[in-house]
Amino acid sequence: MNLLTFSDAMRNALEQGGQPHLMLGNGFSIACRPNIFLYGKLYEQADFDSLSPYVKDVFGILKTQDFEKVIKVLRDTHLALQVYGAPQSLLDQIKTDADGLRELLVQTIAASHPAWPGEISEDEYNACREFLKNFKCVYTFNYDLLLYWTQMHVDFGQAPTSDDGFRTPYGNYGAEYVTWEPGQSHEQNMWFLHGALHVFDAGTEVQKYTWNNTGRRLIDQIREAIAKDHFPIFVSEGTSAEKYERIRHNDYLAKAYRSFSSITGTLFILGHSLAENDEHYLEAIERGKIIRLYVGIHGDPSTEANKAIIKRAKLMVTRRRRGNLSVEFFDSSTAKVWGK
């Protein structure tokens, strides 16, 4: 298969009409810091001591270091063993391990995350901003701060290059955080589809930690909150159905899903494997109003992983009942998202 370059794909998209949208997967962050955001690196850095010793054995028997895959297996096993009448103590242990593994993933990402924006170079920020300028709205599955840091990394006195929908809370102008409300999201053009480390559900409001309001590093605030068992909005459930259920019960995530489902025109997908556990968003594309897809392929298109991506992307076209969806593929390395 001959892949388009990113510049050719973008040229084609603009000629076909309208500024495209962008959907990012973990490959976006891996391209910047593979020593942190690859699942294998997270597995190496994770402290499993708070979980039963069986959890690491499950990783081993499945020959994986993918946290979400193991969470899915544990939850599916919990359901199956209920049918078989397994002892309640075993069911409780499996459920505790599944929930604990989800929290461990959050803790590990926060612990290994770059401590402050200055750890990303100016050249990397500049390259990433140039890449992002191509798109009208950016939707990301990533939990980390790299996209947010990039969009906020502007010269003193300049406005950020995007709007994430968070504002100073009404009537609480001295707050150390900003809040999100559905009614103030009309101009929003950056969405964290599965939550993010810096976005917390405070019960009556969705809060975002900031540096501007506190003068304290964002990652330090996040680590302190997690140490107090205050966990961010973070969707890492195993199956697509479980993720969608979680989305529907959170205002921010539900609005992000509706926003994505309503976009029209062209969508670029970069750094995402089109995996089954994100089927709820792939089906939103199939049902939606997007008419052109450009899917990024990393490396040799003939690898099994890339063939699976290509197959699932083409399936979206055949499942579109109106028959008005097309897909093309581009070499994601030619986008040079981080200048490399």
C-alpha positions as CSV (number, residue, x, y, z in Angstrom):
1,M,0.0,0.0,0.0
2,N,1.3,3.5,-0.9
3,L,0.7,5.9,1.9
4,L,0.1,9.6,1.4
5,T,2.4,12.1,3.1
6,F,0.8,14.2,5.7
7,S,1.2,17.4,3.6
8,D,-0.4,15.7,0.6
9,A,-3.3,14.4,2.7
10,M,-3.8,17.9,4.2
11,R,-3.6,19.5,0.7
12,N,-6.3,17.1,-0.5
13,A,-8.5,17.7,2.5
14,L,-8.4,21.5,2.1
15,E,-9.1,21.2,-1.6
16,Q,-12.1,19.1,-0.8
17,G,-13.4,21.8,1.5
18,G,-13.2,23.1,5.0
19,Q,-10.6,22.9,7.8
20,P,-10.4,19.3,9.1
21,H,-10.8,18.0,12.7
22,L,-8.3,15.9,14.5
23,M,-8.6,12.8,16.7
24,L,-5.4,11.8,18.7
25,G,-4.4,8.5,20.3
26,N,-1.6,7.6,22.5
27,G,0.8,7.6,19.5
28,F,0.8,11.4,19.8
29,S,2.4,11.3,23.3
30,I,4.6,8.3,22.5
31,A,6.1,10.2,19.6
32,C,7.2,12.9,22.1
33,R,8.4,10.7,25.0
34,P,8.4,7.0,24.2
35,N,10.4,6.4,27.4
36,I,7.3,7.4,29.4
37,F,4.1,6.8,27.5
38,L,4.6,3.3,26.0
39,Y,2.6,0.8,28.0
40,G,5.8,-1.2,28.5
41,K,7.5,1.7,30.2
42,L,4.4,2.3,32.4
43,Y,4.4,-1.3,33.4
44,E,8.1,-1.1,34.4
45,Q,7.5,2.0,36.5
46,A,4.3,0.8,38.2
47,D,4.3,-0.3,41.9
48,F,2.1,-3.3,42.1
49,D,2.5,-3.8,45.9
50,S,-1.0,-2.5,46.6
51,L,-2.6,-5.2,44.5
52,S,-2.7,-9.0,45.0
53,P,0.3,-10.9,43.6
54,Y,-1.9,-12.5,41.0
55,V,-2.2,-9.3,39.0
56,K,1.3,-9.4,37.6
57,D,0.8,-13.1,36.9
58,V,-2.2,-12.2,34.7
59,F,0.0,-9.7,32.8
60,G,2.5,-12.6,32.4
61,I,0.1,-15.3,31.2
62,L,-1.5,-12.9,28.7
63,K,2.0,-11.9,27.5
64,T,1.0,-8.2,27.6
65,Q,2.0,-5.0,29.4
66,D,-1.3,-3.3,28.4
67,F,-3.1,-2.1,31.5
68,E,-6.5,-1.7,29.8
69,K,-6.3,-5.3,28.4
70,V,-5.7,-6.7,31.8
71,I,-8.5,-4.6,33.4
72,K,-10.9,-6.0,30.7
73,V,-9.8,-9.6,31.4
74,L,-10.3,-9.2,35.1
75,R,-13.7,-7.7,34.8
76,D,-14.8,-10.3,32.2
77,T,-13.5,-13.0,34.6
78,H,-15.5,-11.5,37.4
79,L,-18.7,-11.7,35.4
80,A,-18.0,-15.3,34.2
81,L,-17.2,-16.6,37.7
82,Q,-20.4,-15.1,39.1
83,V,-22.2,-17.5,36.7
84,Y,-20.1,-20.4,37.9
85,G,-20.9,-19.6,41.5
86,A,-17.3,-18.9,42.5
87,P,-16.7,-18.0,46.2
88,Q,-17.6,-14.4,47.1
89,S,-14.1,-13.9,48.5
90,L,-12.5,-14.7,45.1
91,L,-15.1,-12.4,43.3
92,D,-14.3,-9.6,45.7
93,Q,-10.5,-10.0,45.1
94,I,-10.8,-9.9,41.3
95,K,-13.0,-6.8,41.4
96,T,-10.6,-5.1,43.9
97,D,-7.7,-5.9,41.6
98,A,-9.5,-4.6,38.5
99,D,-10.4,-1.3,40.3
100,G,-7.0,-1.0,41.8
101,L,-5.2,-1.6,38.5
102,R,-7.2,1.3,37.0
103,E,-6.0,3.6,39.9
104,L,-2.5,2.3,39.6
105,L,-2.4,3.3,35.9
106,V,-3.4,6.9,36.9
107,Q,-0.8,7.0,39.6
108,T,1.9,5.7,37.3
109,I,1.2,8.1,34.6
110,A,1.2,11.0,37.1
111,A,4.4,9.8,38.8
112,S,6.4,9.3,35.6
113,H,5.0,12.4,33.7
114,P,7.4,15.2,32.9
115,A,7.4,17.5,35.9
116,W,6.9,20.8,34.1
117,P,6.4,22.3,30.6
118,G,10.1,23.3,30.3
119,E,11.0,19.6,29.9
120,I,9.6,19.8,26.4
121,S,11.9,21.8,24.2
122,E,10.9,25.0,22.3
123,D,11.6,23.2,19.0
124,E,9.1,20.5,20.0
125,Y,6.5,23.0,21.1
126,N,6.9,24.9,17.9
127,A,6.6,21.9,15.7
128,C,3.6,20.6,17.5
129,R,1.8,24.0,17.4
130,E,2.4,24.1,13.6
131,F,0.9,20.7,13.3
132,L,-2.1,21.6,15.4
133,K,-2.8,24.8,13.5
134,N,-4.1,22.6,10.6
135,F,-7.2,21.6,12.5
136,K,-10.4,23.3,13.6
137,C,-11.0,21.1,16.7
138,V,-8.8,18.6,18.5
139,Y,-10.2,15.5,20.3
140,T,-7.8,13.4,22.3
141,F,-7.9,10.1,24.1
142,N,-4.7,10.9,25.9
143,Y,-4.8,11.5,29.7
144,D,-1.4,13.3,29.9
145,L,-0.7,17.1,29.8
146,L,1.3,17.3,26.5
147,L,-1.5,18.6,24.3
148,Y,-2.7,21.1,27.0
149,W,0.9,22.3,27.6
150,T,1.4,22.8,23.9
151,Q,-1.8,24.8,23.4
152,M,-1.0,27.0,26.5
153,H,2.6,27.5,25.6
154,V,2.5,31.0,24.2
155,D,4.6,34.2,24.7
156,F,3.7,36.4,27.7
157,G,0.6,38.5,26.9
158,Q,-0.6,36.3,24.1
159,A,-3.9,34.3,24.3
160,P,-3.7,30.5,24.2
161,T,-4.1,28.9,20.8
162,S,-7.2,26.9,21.8
163,D,-10.2,26.9,24.1
164,D,-10.7,23.9,26.5
165,G,-13.9,25.4,27.9
166,F,-12.7,26.0,31.4
167,R,-13.3,29.4,33.1
168,T,-12.9,31.1,36.4
169,P,-15.8,29.9,38.6
170,Y,-18.7,32.4,38.9
171,G,-18.6,34.1,42.2
172,N,-15.3,32.5,43.3
173,Y,-12.7,34.6,41.5
174,G,-10.0,33.7,44.0
175,A,-10.3,30.0,43.4
176,E,-7.2,27.9,42.8
177,Y,-8.9,26.1,39.9
178,V,-11.1,26.8,36.9
179,T,-14.4,25.1,36.1
180,W,-16.2,23.7,33.1
181,E,-19.9,24.2,32.5
182,P,-21.9,22.9,29.5
183,G,-23.2,26.4,28.8
184,Q,-19.8,27.9,28.4
185,S,-18.4,25.3,25.9
186,H,-19.7,26.9,22.7
187,E,-16.3,28.0,21.5
188,Q,-14.5,25.0,22.9
189,N,-12.1,23.4,20.4
190,M,-10.0,21.0,22.6
191,W,-11.6,18.0,24.2
192,F,-10.2,15.2,26.4
193,L,-12.5,12.3,25.3
194,H,-11.6,10.0,28.1
195,G,-10.7,12.6,30.7
196,A,-7.2,13.8,31.8
197,L,-4.9,14.0,34.7
198,H,-5.7,17.6,35.4
199,V,-9.5,17.4,35.2
200,F,-11.4,16.4,38.4
201,D,-15.0,15.7,39.1
202,A,-15.7,17.6,42.3
203,G,-19.3,16.4,42.6
204,T,-21.1,19.7,41.8
205,E,-18.6,20.9,39.2
206,V,-15.8,19.8,36.9
207,Q,-12.6,21.4,38.0
208,K,-9.2,21.8,36.2
209,Y,-6.1,22.5,38.1
210,T,-4.0,25.3,36.7
211,W,-0.6,26.9,37.3
212,N,-1.7,30.4,36.7
213,N,-4.0,30.4,39.8
214,T,-1.6,28.8,42.2
215,G,2.0,29.3,41.0
216,R,2.5,25.6,41.7
217,R,3.4,23.0,39.1
218,L,0.4,21.3,37.7
219,I,1.8,17.8,38.0
220,D,2.6,18.5,41.6
221,Q,-1.0,19.5,42.3
222,I,-2.2,16.3,40.5
223,R,0.2,14.0,42.5
224,E,-0.9,15.6,45.8
225,A,-4.6,15.1,44.9
226,I,-4.0,11.4,43.9
227,A,-2.1,10.8,47.1
228,K,-5.2,12.0,49.0
229,D,-7.3,9.5,46.9
230,H,-8.8,12.3,44.8
231,F,-8.7,10.8,41.3
232,P,-9.1,12.7,38.0
233,I,-11.8,12.0,35.4
234,F,-10.1,9.0,33.8
235,V,-11.9,6.5,31.6
236,S,-9.7,3.3,31.4
237,E,-12.5,0.7,31.7
238,G,-11.8,-2.5,29.8
239,T,-14.5,-2.7,27.1
240,S,-16.1,-0.1,24.8
241,A,-19.5,-0.6,26.5
242,E,-18.0,0.0,30.0
243,K,-16.2,3.1,28.7
244,Y,-19.4,4.4,27.1
245,E,-21.4,3.8,30.3
246,R,-18.8,5.9,32.2
247,I,-19.0,8.6,29.6
248,R,-22.8,8.9,29.8
249,H,-22.6,9.5,33.6
250,N,-20.3,12.4,33.5
251,D,-21.4,15.8,32.1
252,Y,-18.0,16.7,30.6
253,L,-17.4,13.3,29.0
254,A,-20.9,13.2,27.6
255,K,-20.6,16.6,26.1
256,A,-17.3,15.7,24.5
257,Y,-18.9,12.6,23.0
258,R,-21.8,14.7,21.6
259,S,-19.4,17.3,20.2
260,F,-17.4,14.6,18.4
261,S,-20.5,13.0,17.1
262,S,-21.7,16.2,15.6
263,I,-18.6,17.2,13.6
264,T,-18.8,17.4,9.8
265,G,-16.4,17.4,6.9
266,T,-13.0,15.8,7.3
267,L,-11.4,14.0,10.2
268,F,-7.7,13.1,10.6
269,I,-6.8,10.3,13.0
270,L,-3.3,10.1,14.3
271,G,-1.7,7.8,16.8
272,H,-4.8,5.6,17.4
273,S,-5.1,1.9,16.7
274,L,-8.9,1.9,16.1
275,A,-9.0,-0.8,18.7
276,E,-12.2,-2.5,19.8
277,N,-12.2,-0.9,23.3
278,D,-12.8,2.5,21.7
279,E,-15.6,1.1,19.5
280,H,-18.0,3.7,20.9
281,Y,-16.2,6.4,19.1
282,L,-15.6,4.4,15.9
283,E,-19.3,3.8,15.7
284,A,-19.9,7.5,16.3
285,I,-17.9,8.1,13.1
286,E,-20.0,5.5,11.2
287,R,-23.3,7.1,12.3
288,G,-22.1,10.7,12.0
289,K,-21.6,13.4,9.5
290,I,-17.9,13.1,8.7
291,I,-17.5,12.3,5.0
292,R,-13.7,12.0,4.7
293,L,-11.3,10.1,6.9
294,Y,-7.5,10.4,6.8
295,V,-6.0,7.7,9.0
296,G,-2.3,7.8,10.1
297,I,-0.3,4.6,9.7
298,H,3.0,4.3,11.7
299,G,5.6,2.2,10.1
300,D,5.2,-0.7,7.6
301,P,1.5,-0.9,6.5
302,S,1.9,-4.7,6.1
303,T,2.4,-5.4,9.8
304,E,-0.4,-7.2,11.5
305,A,-1.2,-4.2,13.7
306,N,-1.4,-1.8,10.8
307,K,-3.4,-4.3,8.7
308,A,-5.9,-4.3,11.5
309,I,-6.1,-0.5,11.5
310,I,-6.6,-0.4,7.8
311,K,-9.3,-3.1,7.9
312,R,-11.2,-1.3,10.7
313,A,-11.0,2.0,8.9
314,K,-12.4,0.5,5.7
315,L,-15.1,-1.2,7.7
316,M,-16.3,2.2,8.8
317,V,-16.9,3.1,5.1
318,T,-18.9,-0.1,4.4
319,R,-21.0,0.4,7.6
320,R,-22.0,4.0,6.7
321,R,-25.5,3.4,5.5
322,R,-25.7,6.6,3.5
323,G,-22.5,5.5,1.6
324,N,-20.9,9.0,1.8
325,L,-17.8,8.2,3.8
326,S,-14.3,7.8,2.2
327,V,-11.0,6.9,3.8
328,E,-7.4,7.4,2.8
329,F,-4.2,6.6,4.7
330,F,-1.1,8.7,5.4
331,D,2.4,8.1,6.8
332,S,2.1,9.5,10.3
333,S,5.9,10.0,10.6
334,T,5.7,12.6,7.8
335,A,3.5,14.8,10.0
336,K,6.6,15.4,12.2
337,V,4.3,16.3,15.1
338,W,7.1,17.0,17.5
339,G,9.6,18.0,14.8
340,K,11.1,14.5,14.6
